[in-house]
Amino acid sequence: MDNIKKIKFIELDEVLKLYRQFVRDTSSGRRLNKNGNKISQGTIKNYRTSLKILQDFITIKEFDFKLYLVNKLTQKELEEVKKYWKKFYFEFTEFLYFDLNCYDNYVGTVIKILKSFFNYLIKELNYQIGNFHLSFHAPNEQIPIIALTPDQLNYLIYDKELNEILPEKLKRVKDFFVFGCTVALRISDLLALRRENLYIENGQHYLKVTSKKTATSTSIKLPDFAIDIIKKTKGRSVHLLPQFSEGFFNVQLKVLGKYIDDKQVMPKYRNKRGVPHPIYKKGTTKEYCTLADHLTSHTMRRTAITTMLRLGMPDYLVRKISGHAPNSKEFYRYVSLVQSFVDEQTDMVFNKLNSFKFKPLNT
């Protein structure tokens, strides 16, 4: 590649300037989602992280990164550039998988962001860098949905002995977790809840919120135990719930999970290039995970949705509360998970079939 003249490519320093411009245009709202909405702060944070990862790769692996201008290349040079991008994709993903110990979903996120940057250069800034990036495969994996069962959730809500033995810090974590397992909101939306999100109508308490991530409005009537949780912070804060960093919350959830079930083995796997790799509690002892090791902030939303489905709420009403679109693939993963829901619908179909009577015409 060294024989391609400098005028035919964009050097690394300029590429990094363009990437920072890509982030600025996204942050300012000059660059929007396809639906016209601003791109979320979480996504913009991922953009910045991906830029640092790319810079680390270039430095550590001493990769000669540049963007070739295809309109200035000969056919022979185009073939060389095609090989260059193939080499980059392989070495960059190897760096993500094995130097940074990332798994398929995160690698896929980084690759999608890189492709978005290349599309920005082509469509917004009119750089003729070719479509080589379209061959960059963004891997993904279906991570199993781990949710508490209704009886486990009942234990957290109502067991008085548990509440007496928990340290104060874990009591606040439990309250937050239980509330999240009730209203099906993402943790970012839970942390943002303020007094104005709560309203009373005909003596009943309702929670109304617009999701930061999807801009979807949801409203849900609160049960007594959720109202009791809110009352604990009344007068102490403008927020409805205790405030934690997500990292702290996830660590404490694993401690709380040991009070629920720390004996039943629940192996944990993550994929690299589609190949499952076991995740152990301790790599040295290869001790398998239990329920506690699977609990994260995502468990709240998953538990809320599966609990509603398991206990018989129609899926269209659950979607209305959770904010999922009618054709959401993610939502129907929850439906398929809830075997009792599937069993109920199957029984209904075959009971109907049993009610039909038929006699041949020739009898």
C-alpha positions in Angstrom: 0.0 0.0 0.0 3.0 2.3 0.4 3.2 2.9 -3.4 -0.2 4.7 -3.4 0.5 8.5 -3.6 -0.4 10.7 -0.6 -2.8 12.7 -2.6 -5.0 9.6 -2.9 -5.8 9.2 0.8 -6.8 11.0 3.9 -4.1 10.7 6.6 -4.8 9.6 10.2 -4.8 13.1 11.8 -7.4 14.4 9.4 -9.5 11.2 9.9 -9.5 11.8 13.7 -10.6 15.4 13.1 -13.4 14.2 10.9 -14.5 11.7 13.5 -14.6 14.4 16.2 -16.7 16.5 13.9 -19.0 13.5 13.4 -19.5 13.4 17.2 -20.0 17.2 17.4 -22.6 17.2 14.7 -24.5 14.4 16.4 -24.3 16.1 19.8 -25.6 19.4 18.4 -28.5 17.8 16.6 -27.2 18.6 13.1 -27.2 14.8 12.6 -30.4 13.0 13.6 -32.0 9.6 13.6 -33.9 8.5 10.6 -37.2 9.3 12.4 -36.0 12.9 12.9 -35.3 12.6 16.6 -32.0 13.5 18.3 -29.6 10.7 18.9 -29.4 9.8 22.6 -26.6 10.8 24.9 -25.9 7.1 25.6 -25.2 6.6 21.9 -23.0 9.7 21.7 -21.1 8.4 24.7 -20.6 5.1 22.7 -19.3 7.2 19.8 -16.6 8.7 21.9 -15.7 5.4 23.5 -15.4 3.8 20.0 -13.1 6.6 18.9 -10.7 5.9 21.8 -10.8 2.2 21.0 -9.9 2.9 17.4 -7.0 5.1 18.5 -5.8 2.5 20.9 -5.9 -0.1 18.2 -3.9 2.1 15.8 -1.3 2.9 18.4 -0.9 -0.6 20.1 -1.0 -2.6 16.8 0.9 0.1 14.8 -1.8 -0.1 12.1 -1.3 2.4 9.2 -4.9 3.7 9.2 -6.0 6.0 6.4 -9.1 6.6 4.2 -8.5 6.0 0.5 -10.3 8.3 -2.1 -11.6 5.8 -4.6 -12.2 8.3 -7.4 -8.4 8.9 -7.5 -7.4 5.2 -7.6 -6.6 2.9 -10.5 -8.4 -0.5 -10.8 -5.3 -2.2 -9.5 -5.1 0.2 -6.6 -8.8 -0.5 -5.8 -8.0 -4.2 -5.5 -5.2 -3.4 -3.0 -7.5 -1.1 -1.0 -10.1 -3.8 -0.9 -7.5 -6.2 0.7 -6.5 -3.3 3.1 -10.0 -3.0 4.5 -10.4 -6.7 4.8 -7.2 -6.8 6.8 -8.3 -3.9 8.9 -11.6 -5.5 9.8 -10.0 -8.8 10.8 -7.2 -7.2 12.9 -9.5 -4.7 14.5 -12.1 -7.3 15.6 -9.3 -9.6 16.8 -8.1 -6.6 19.0 -11.7 -6.2 20.3 -12.2 -9.9 21.1 -8.8 -10.9 22.5 -6.9 -7.7 23.6 -10.0 -6.1 25.1 -11.9 -9.3 25.9 -15.1 -8.0 24.3 -18.0 -10.3 23.2 -20.1 -10.3 20.0 -22.7 -7.7 21.1 -20.2 -5.1 22.0 -18.0 -5.8 19.0 -21.2 -5.4 16.9 -21.9 -2.0 18.5 -18.4 -0.7 17.7 -18.5 -1.9 14.1 -22.0 -0.3 13.6 -20.6 3.0 14.9 -17.6 2.8 12.6 -19.9 2.1 9.6 -22.1 5.1 10.7 -19.0 7.3 10.6 -18.1 6.1 7.1 -21.7 6.7 5.9 -21.5 10.2 7.4 -18.3 11.0 5.5 -19.9 9.8 2.2 -23.5 11.2 2.6 -22.9 14.4 4.6 -19.4 15.4 3.6 -19.2 13.9 0.1 -16.0 12.1 0.6 -15.6 9.4 -2.0 -14.1 6.6 0.2 -16.0 3.7 -1.4 -18.3 1.2 0.1 -15.8 -1.2 1.5 -17.2 -0.7 5.0 -20.5 -2.4 3.9 -18.7 -5.7 4.1 -17.9 -5.2 7.8 -20.1 -7.7 9.6 -21.5 -6.5 12.9 -22.0 -9.6 15.1 -24.7 -9.9 17.6 -25.9 -12.5 20.1 -29.2 -13.3 21.8 -28.3 -13.0 25.5 -30.8 -15.1 27.5 -33.4 -13.1 29.3 -33.0 -13.6 33.0 -35.9 -12.5 35.1 -37.2 -13.2 38.6 -40.2 -15.5 38.9 -43.4 -14.1 40.5 -42.6 -16.0 43.7 -39.1 -14.5 43.9 -40.5 -11.0 43.3 -43.2 -11.6 45.9 -40.4 -12.6 48.4 -38.6 -9.3 47.8 -41.7 -7.2 48.2 -43.5 -8.8 51.2 -41.0 -10.9 53.3 -40.6 -9.1 56.6 -37.7 -11.2 57.8 -35.7 -10.3 54.7 -36.3 -6.7 55.3 -35.1 -6.9 58.9 -31.8 -8.6 58.1 -30.8 -6.4 55.1 -28.3 -3.6 55.7 -29.8 -0.1 55.1 -27.8 0.3 51.9 -29.3 -3.0 50.5 -32.8 -2.0 51.6 -32.6 1.1 49.3 -31.2 -1.1 46.5 -34.1 -3.6 47.0 -36.7 -0.8 47.0 -35.3 0.6 43.7 -35.1 -2.9 42.2 -38.7 -3.8 43.3 -40.0 -0.5 41.8 -38.2 -1.2 38.6 -39.6 -4.8 38.5 -43.1 -3.2 38.7 -43.1 -0.4 36.2 -41.0 -1.9 33.3 -38.8 1.3 32.9 -35.2 1.4 31.9 -32.8 2.4 34.7 -32.0 5.8 33.0 -35.8 6.6 33.2 -36.1 5.3 36.8 -33.2 7.6 38.0 -34.8 10.6 36.2 -38.2 10.2 37.9 -39.3 13.3 39.8 -42.4 14.4 41.7 -44.0 15.7 38.6 -44.0 12.2 37.1 -46.5 11.2 39.8 -50.2 12.2 39.6 -53.3 11.2 41.5 -56.7 10.6 39.9 -59.8 9.5 41.8 -57.6 8.6 44.8 -55.3 6.4 42.6 -51.6 7.0 42.1 -50.2 6.9 38.5 -46.7 7.2 37.1 -46.3 8.9 33.8 -43.0 9.2 32.0 -41.5 9.7 28.5 -38.6 7.4 27.8 -35.2 9.1 27.2 -34.2 6.4 24.8 -37.3 6.0 22.6 -39.4 9.2 23.4 -42.3 6.8 24.1 -44.8 8.0 26.7 -46.1 5.4 29.2 -48.5 5.5 32.1 -49.1 2.9 34.8 -51.2 2.7 37.9 -49.0 2.0 41.0 -49.7 -0.7 43.5 -49.6 0.1 47.3 -46.1 -1.4 47.8 -44.7 0.9 45.0 -46.4 3.9 46.6 -44.8 3.0 50.0 -41.4 2.9 48.3 -41.9 6.5 46.9 -43.0 7.7 50.4 -39.6 6.8 51.8 -37.9 9.5 49.8 -40.6 12.1 50.2 -39.2 15.4 51.5 -35.6 14.2 51.1 -35.2 14.6 47.4 -36.8 16.0 44.2 -36.4 12.4 42.8 -39.0 9.7 43.4 -36.4 7.0 44.1 -33.0 6.6 45.8 -30.1 7.7 43.5 -27.2 5.4 42.6 -24.7 5.1 39.8 -25.5 2.2 37.5 -22.2 0.6 38.3 -22.8 0.7 42.1 -26.3 -0.6 41.6 -25.2 -3.6 39.5 -22.6 -4.5 42.1 -25.1 -4.3 45.0 -27.7 -6.3 43.0 -25.4 -9.3 43.0 -25.2 -9.0 46.8 -29.0 -8.8 47.1 -29.3 -11.7 44.7 -27.6 -14.0 47.2 -30.5 -13.5 49.6 -32.8 -14.8 46.9 -30.9 -17.9 45.6 -27.2 -18.4 45.8 -27.2 -22.2 45.4 -28.9 -23.2 42.1 -26.3 -23.2 39.3 -27.1 -21.0 36.3 -24.2 -21.2 33.8 -23.5 -18.0 32.0 -22.1 -17.9 28.4 -21.1 -15.1 26.0 -20.2 -15.4 22.4 -17.0 -14.6 20.5 -17.5 -14.9 16.7 -20.6 -17.0 17.5 -18.7 -19.5 19.7 -20.1 -19.6 23.3 -17.5 -19.0 26.1 -18.4 -19.8 29.7 -18.2 -16.9 32.2 -17.2 -18.1 35.7 -17.5 -16.5 39.1 -13.7 -16.9 39.5 -11.6 -17.8 36.5 -9.1 -19.7 38.6 -11.7 -22.0 40.2 -14.1 -22.1 37.3 -17.0 -21.9 39.6 -20.3 -21.6 37.7 -22.6 -18.6 38.2 -25.8 -18.6 40.2 -28.9 -16.3 39.9 -27.1 -13.5 41.8 -24.4 -13.3 39.1 -26.9 -12.7 36.4 -28.7 -9.8 38.0 -28.2 -6.4 36.4 -30.2 -3.2 36.0 -31.8 -4.8 32.9 -33.3 -7.5 35.1 -35.9 -5.0 36.4 -37.5 -4.3 33.0 -37.3 -8.0 32.0 -38.9 -9.1 35.3 -41.7 -6.5 35.0 -42.6 -7.6 31.5 -42.4 -11.4 32.1 -44.4 -11.0 35.4 -47.2 -9.2 33.6 -47.3 -11.9 30.9 -47.0 -14.8 33.3 -49.9 -13.5 35.4 -52.2 -13.2 32.4 -52.0 -9.6 31.2 -52.7 -9.4 27.4 -49.5 -8.7 25.4 -50.9 -5.6 23.8 -51.4 -4.0 27.3 -47.9 -5.1 28.4 -46.5 -3.4 25.3 -48.4 -0.2 26.1 -46.8 -0.1 29.5 -43.3 -1.1 28.4 -43.3 1.2 25.3 -42.4 -1.5 22.8 -43.7 -1.2 19.2 -46.3 -3.6 18.0 -43.8 -5.4 15.8 -40.9 -5.4 18.3 -38.8 -8.5 18.0 -37.3 -7.7 21.4 -40.7 -7.8 23.0 -41.7 -11.1 21.5 -38.6 -12.7 23.0 -40.3 -12.1 26.3 -43.5 -13.7 25.1 -41.6 -16.8 23.9 -39.8 -16.9 27.3 -43.0 -17.2 29.3 -43.9 -20.8 28.8 -46.9 -20.6 31.0 -48.3 -17.9 28.7 -47.6 -20.2 25.7 -49.2 -23.1 27.5 -52.3 -21.1 28.3 -52.8 -20.1 24.7 -52.1 -23.6 23.4 -54.7 -25.1 25.8 -57.2 -22.5 24.6 -56.7 -23.5 21.0 -57.1 -27.2 21.6 -60.1 -26.7 23.9 -61.8 -24.8 21.0 -60.8 -27.6 18.6 -62.4 -30.1 21.0 -65.7 -28.2 20.9 -66.2 -28.7 17.1 -68.5 -31.6 16.1 -68.4 -33.1 12.6 -70.4 -35.9 11.0 -69.8 -37.2 7.5 -72.5 -36.4 5.0 -73.0 -40.0 3.9 -74.0 -41.3 7.4 
